[in-house]
Amino acid sequence: MWRRTIDPGLGEEYNSRIKRLINKDGTFNTVKLGRELRLYDAYQYLKNVSVQRLSFLILGFYLLINILFALLYLLCGIENLQGTEPDLPPFLNAFFFSVQTFTTVGYGILAPQGMAMNLVVTLESLMGWVGFAIITGVVFSRFSKPHVRILYSNNAIIAPHEGEKSLQFRLANKRNNVLLEMEAKVMLMVHDATYEHQFYNLKLEQSSLQFFPLNWTIVHHIDKDSPLYNIGSKELEEQRAEVIILIKGYDEAYGQTVHSRFSYRFDEILWDVRFKKVYDTDAEGEIVFDLHKLHETEPVSEPAL
């Protein structure tokens, strides 16, 4: 009897079906309610948000701050701003002065006059220092943080392997950096009619690699001791099966351990196919590895079931 694994931290009981436990981008399918928002949480969010969204947020923050202070300068009276361009609207004069103050550029043409105007300038200068310090910290942390880019095959497969069936999937490093001491852990999640989830560790043919310059085909033999033994695609669908993957390795460039998560649902598992070869050698004897072929499969003459 295959031994059930204790809940790995993903929960066991739900009141309805869930689409999947781990999303395709490696994040967990979880929405947290009741969190207390703090400034530190915002910093963590900015460290992990996409580059496109981060660029949009920085640009939006920059424009919003300068617009707000431009309005404050207008309230103080545009006549208290020396060196304004008469051909420009008052708001634009105030906005460009705010940009110069916020960035500490100061060309020496626009200058504040009066107590109110100088107090606003003092406040904006302080916000400029703090704002750019935070932005610099976020940008630096994103560059200094190791980001693993593991490419997984679009589908896992079940096909004959060494005289028996096996569950297989492939992965490769999309970057040119060196990953060492790779380790893989794979679990099978199924649930019954009461939406109670059960987890099983899948024994792997090779659970670790010393070097990772090419692809890695991870294989689980489906023998009589496997939870997938005598189970077909229909049973996997009925049990809403999901194969959960955790990859760990050492990034030589950053000198840190990196992690990657992925999963395959029951409808992302192909039957009676095998993976095509993804690398070859050229005339000079160098190994040519084509990442585009990582997902390619072909039918097998001997069916898996």
C-alpha positions in Angstrom: 0.0 0.0 0.0 1.4 3.4 -1.0 2.0 5.5 2.0 0.2 8.8 2.1 2.3 12.0 2.7 1.4 14.4 5.5 0.1 17.7 4.3 3.2 19.6 2.9 1.6 23.0 3.7 -1.0 23.3 1.0 -4.0 22.3 3.0 -6.1 19.1 2.8 -9.8 20.0 3.0 -11.7 22.4 0.8 -15.5 23.0 0.4 -15.3 22.9 -3.4 -13.0 22.1 -6.3 -10.0 24.3 -6.9 -8.5 25.0 -10.3 -4.9 24.1 -9.2 -2.6 24.4 -6.2 0.4 25.9 -8.0 0.0 28.3 -10.9 2.0 28.1 -14.1 4.3 30.9 -13.0 5.2 29.0 -9.9 3.1 31.1 -7.5 0.6 29.5 -5.1 -3.1 29.7 -5.9 -3.9 31.6 -2.7 -5.6 34.9 -2.0 -5.1 36.2 1.5 -7.7 38.3 3.3 -7.4 40.3 6.4 -3.8 41.3 6.0 -2.6 44.5 7.7 -0.9 46.8 5.1 2.5 48.1 6.2 5.2 50.1 4.5 7.5 47.1 4.6 4.9 45.0 2.7 4.9 47.6 0.0 8.7 47.3 -0.4 8.4 43.5 -0.6 5.7 43.9 -3.3 7.9 46.2 -5.3 10.7 43.7 -5.1 8.7 41.0 -6.6 6.3 42.8 -9.0 7.0 42.5 -12.8 9.4 44.9 -14.5 6.6 46.4 -16.6 4.4 47.1 -13.6 7.4 48.4 -11.5 8.3 50.8 -14.4 4.7 52.0 -14.5 4.5 52.5 -10.8 7.7 54.5 -10.7 6.6 56.7 -13.6 3.2 57.2 -12.0 4.7 58.1 -8.6 7.1 60.6 -10.3 4.3 62.3 -12.2 1.8 62.3 -9.3 4.3 63.9 -6.8 5.3 66.6 -9.2 1.6 67.4 -10.1 0.7 67.6 -6.4 3.5 70.0 -5.6 2.8 72.0 -8.7 -0.7 72.6 -7.4 0.8 73.6 -4.0 3.1 76.1 -5.8 0.1 77.6 -7.6 -1.7 78.0 -4.2 1.3 79.8 -2.9 1.0 82.2 -5.9 2.9 81.8 -9.2 4.1 85.4 -8.8 6.4 84.1 -6.0 8.3 81.9 -8.5 11.1 83.9 -10.0 12.2 83.3 -13.6 9.0 81.8 -15.1 8.5 81.5 -18.8 5.7 84.0 -19.9 4.8 81.8 -22.9 4.0 78.8 -20.7 0.8 78.3 -18.6 1.2 78.9 -14.9 0.7 75.2 -14.1 3.5 74.1 -16.5 5.9 76.6 -14.9 5.0 75.3 -11.5 5.3 71.7 -12.7 8.8 72.1 -14.2 9.9 73.9 -11.1 8.7 70.9 -9.1 10.6 68.5 -11.3 13.8 70.5 -10.8 13.3 70.7 -7.0 12.3 67.0 -6.6 15.3 65.8 -8.6 17.7 68.4 -7.1 18.7 69.5 -10.6 18.3 73.3 -10.1 19.3 75.1 -13.2 19.4 78.4 -11.4 16.6 80.0 -13.5 13.5 79.2 -11.5 13.8 80.3 -7.8 11.2 80.5 -5.0 10.3 83.6 -3.1 8.4 84.1 0.1 8.0 82.0 3.2 5.2 79.7 1.9 6.9 78.9 -1.4 10.2 78.1 0.4 8.5 75.8 2.9 6.9 73.8 0.1 10.3 73.6 -1.6 11.8 72.3 1.7 9.2 69.6 2.0 9.5 68.5 -1.6 13.3 68.3 -1.4 13.0 66.0 1.6 10.5 63.8 -0.3 12.8 63.7 -3.3 15.7 62.3 -1.1 13.4 59.7 0.5 11.7 58.8 -2.8 14.9 58.2 -4.8 16.5 56.3 -1.9 13.5 53.9 -1.9 13.5 53.6 -5.7 17.3 53.0 -5.7 17.0 50.3 -3.0 14.2 48.5 -4.9 16.0 48.6 -8.2 19.3 47.4 -6.6 17.6 44.6 -4.7 15.9 43.3 -7.9 19.3 43.2 -9.7 21.1 41.6 -6.8 18.4 39.0 -6.1 18.9 35.7 -8.0 16.1 35.0 -10.3 16.0 31.4 -11.5 14.5 30.8 -15.0 13.7 27.2 -15.3 11.9 26.2 -18.4 9.5 23.2 -18.0 8.1 21.1 -20.8 4.5 22.2 -21.6 3.3 18.7 -20.7 4.2 15.8 -18.6 3.9 12.4 -20.3 3.1 8.8 -19.3 4.8 6.3 -21.7 6.7 3.0 -21.6 10.2 3.2 -20.1 12.5 0.3 -19.5 9.8 -2.3 -19.7 7.2 -0.4 -17.6 5.3 2.8 -17.6 6.7 6.0 -16.3 5.7 9.6 -15.6 8.2 12.0 -17.2 8.7 15.7 -17.7 11.6 17.8 -18.7 13.2 21.1 -17.6 16.2 23.3 -18.6 17.9 26.4 -17.5 16.9 29.4 -19.8 19.9 31.5 -18.6 23.6 31.0 -19.3 24.5 31.0 -15.6 25.8 27.9 -14.0 23.4 25.9 -11.7 24.9 23.1 -9.6 23.8 20.5 -7.2 20.3 20.3 -8.5 17.6 18.5 -6.4 14.0 17.6 -7.4 11.0 16.6 -5.3 7.8 15.5 -6.9 4.4 14.9 -5.2 1.1 13.7 -6.5 -2.1 15.4 -5.2 -5.5 13.8 -5.6 -8.8 14.4 -3.9 -11.9 12.4 -3.3 -15.6 13.2 -3.6 -15.5 15.2 -0.3 -12.8 17.5 -1.7 -10.2 16.2 0.8 -6.8 16.3 -0.7 -4.2 13.6 -0.4 -0.5 13.9 -1.1 2.0 11.2 -2.2 5.7 11.6 -2.7 6.8 10.1 -6.0 10.0 8.2 -6.0 12.3 9.4 -8.8 14.7 7.5 -11.0 17.2 10.3 -10.4 16.4 13.0 -7.9 19.6 15.0 -8.2 22.2 16.3 -10.7 25.6 17.6 -10.1 25.6 19.8 -13.2 22.8 21.3 -15.2 24.0 22.6 -18.6 21.5 20.7 -20.7 18.0 19.4 -20.1 16.9 17.2 -17.2 14.3 14.5 -17.8 12.7 13.6 -14.4 11.3 10.1 -14.4 9.0 8.3 -11.9 8.6 4.6 -12.6 5.0 3.5 -12.3 5.4 0.1 -10.7 3.2 -1.7 -8.2 4.4 0.5 -5.4 3.5 3.7 -7.2 0.2 5.6 -6.5 -0.2 5.8 -10.3 -0.2 2.1 -10.7 -3.2 0.8 -12.8 -4.6 4.3 -13.1 -5.6 5.8 -16.4 -6.4 9.3 -17.7 -10.0 9.0 -16.7 -9.2 8.2 -13.1 -6.7 11.1 -12.9 -9.4 13.4 -14.2 -12.0 12.1 -11.6 -9.4 12.7 -8.8 -8.4 16.1 -10.2 -4.8 14.9 -10.0 -2.0 17.5 -9.9 1.7 16.7 -10.1 3.6 19.2 -7.9 7.3 19.9 -8.4 9.9 21.6 -6.3 13.4 22.2 -7.8 16.4 23.4 -5.8 19.9 24.3 -7.0 23.0 26.4 -6.3 23.5 29.5 -8.5 27.2 29.9 -8.9 26.9 33.5 -10.1 25.1 34.7 -7.0 26.5 32.2 -4.6 23.0 31.4 -3.3 20.5 28.5 -3.3 17.6 29.1 -5.7 14.2 27.4 -5.9 11.6 26.8 -8.6 8.0 25.5 -8.4 5.8 24.1 -11.1 2.8 21.7 -11.5 1.0 19.7 -14.1 -2.7 19.1 -13.8 -4.4 15.9 -15.1 -5.3 17.6 -18.4 -1.6 18.6 -18.9 -0.4 15.0 -18.9 0.0 13.3 -22.4 -0.3 9.6 -22.8 1.5 7.2 -25.2 4.1 9.7 -26.4 7.8 10.3 -25.8 10.1 13.3 -25.8 12.2 14.1 -28.8 15.9 14.7 -28.5 16.7 18.3 -27.8 20.5 18.5 -28.4 23.1 17.3 -30.9 26.7 18.1 -31.9 27.9 20.3 -34.7 30.8 19.8 -37.0 33.2 21.3 -34.5 32.1 18.9 -31.8 30.2 21.4 -29.7 26.9 20.5 -28.1 24.0 22.4 -29.6 21.0 22.6 -27.2 17.7 23.9 -28.7 15.3 25.1 -26.0 12.5 25.3 -28.5 12.5 21.4 -28.7 12.1 20.9 -25.0 8.3 20.5 -25.5 8.3 18.3 -28.6 6.9 14.8 -28.3 6.2 11.9 -30.7 3.9 8.9 -30.6 5.3 5.6 -29.3 4.6 2.3 -31.0 3.9 0.5 -27.7 1.0 2.1 -25.7 1.4 3.0 -22.1 -1.9 1.3 -21.1 
